[in-house]
Amino acid sequence: MDKVGHAGSRTETYRLNDSFNKGSVIICKPHRPNGQASEIVPADFAIGLEDKLKAHRLELLSTVGEIEEYELIGSETPQRREHIQELYNQARDHYSKTLGRIRALESLISHC
């Protein structure tokens, strides 16, 4: 190999010279064609996504019940409304995050 480039250059470039033995190079197919890796999805990965989706859906239903209960108690006891409102807001945030997780899992599952 011969070094090619300008003096003081930051990058070094090399070129094969005439003494390179081309007979010592073995050319063969790649082990796996490009794109094939993304097409193969292990079954246990898809099953794991489905299991997570079921768990998050159950959690979402539970959170809906929690939110409804805070609304009911808040209307029955206005003197505790401030404390209940804080819990209600936390439950709504949890609902939004769980819904986002569900959408992400559904998207992943649809692309598997």
C-alpha positions in Angstrom: 0.0 0.0 0.0 1.2 3.5 -0.8 0.2 6.5 1.3 -1.5 9.2 -0.8 -2.2 12.7 0.3 -0.9 16.1 0.9 1.7 16.9 3.5 0.1 18.3 6.6 -3.3 16.9 5.7 -5.5 15.7 8.5 -6.7 12.6 6.7 -4.6 9.8 5.4 -5.5 8.0 2.2 -3.9 4.8 0.9 -3.8 3.2 -2.5 -3.0 -0.4 -3.4 0.3 -0.7 -5.2 1.4 -3.3 -7.8 2.8 -5.6 -5.2 -0.7 -6.3 -3.8 -1.5 -10.0 -4.4 -5.1 -10.1 -5.6 -5.1 -13.9 -5.5 -5.1 -13.8 -1.7 -8.5 -12.0 -1.5 -11.6 -14.2 -1.2 -14.8 -12.6 -2.4 -18.1 -14.2 -1.2 -21.7 -13.3 -0.5 -22.5 -11.4 2.7 -23.8 -13.5 5.5 -27.2 -11.8 5.5 -28.6 -9.7 2.7 -29.3 -6.0 3.6 -32.8 -5.4 4.9 -33.4 -9.0 6.0 -32.6 -8.3 9.6 -35.4 -5.8 10.0 -37.9 -8.2 8.4 -37.3 -11.0 10.8 -39.1 -10.5 14.2 -38.8 -13.2 16.8 -42.1 -14.5 17.9 -41.3 -14.0 21.6 -40.7 -10.3 20.8 -44.2 -9.9 19.3 -45.7 -11.9 22.2 -44.0 -9.6 24.7 -45.4 -6.5 23.0 -48.9 -8.0 23.1 -48.5 -8.8 26.8 -47.4 -5.3 27.5 -50.3 -3.9 25.5 -52.8 -5.9 27.5 -51.3 -4.8 30.8 -51.3 -1.1 29.7 -54.9 -1.4 28.5 -55.9 -2.8 31.9 -54.0 0.0 33.6 -55.8 2.6 31.4 -59.2 1.2 32.5 -58.2 1.4 36.1 -57.0 5.0 35.7 -60.3 5.9 34.1 -62.1 4.5 37.1 -59.8 6.5 39.4 -60.5 9.7 37.5 -64.3 9.1 37.6 -64.1 8.5 41.4 -62.2 11.7 42.0 -64.8 13.6 40.0 -67.6 12.0 42.0 -66.0 12.6 45.4 -65.0 16.2 44.4 -68.6 17.0 43.6 -69.8 15.4 46.9 -67.3 17.2 49.1 -66.4 20.6 47.8 -64.4 21.4 51.0 -61.8 18.8 50.0 -61.8 19.9 46.4 -58.3 21.3 46.4 -56.7 18.1 47.7 -58.9 16.0 45.4 -58.0 18.2 42.4 -54.3 17.5 42.9 -54.9 13.7 42.9 -57.3 14.1 39.9 -54.6 15.9 37.9 -52.0 13.2 38.7 -54.4 10.5 37.5 -55.1 12.5 34.3 -51.3 12.7 33.7 -51.0 9.0 34.3 -53.8 8.4 31.9 -52.1 10.4 29.2 -48.8 8.6 29.6 -50.5 5.2 29.6 -52.4 6.1 26.4 -49.2 7.1 24.8 -47.6 3.8 25.7 -50.6 1.9 24.2 -50.3 3.9 21.0 -46.6 3.1 20.8 -47.1 -0.6 21.3 -50.0 -0.7 18.8 -47.7 1.0 16.3 -44.9 -1.4 16.9 -47.2 -4.4 16.7 -48.7 -3.2 13.4 -45.1 -3.0 11.9 -44.0 -6.5 13.1 
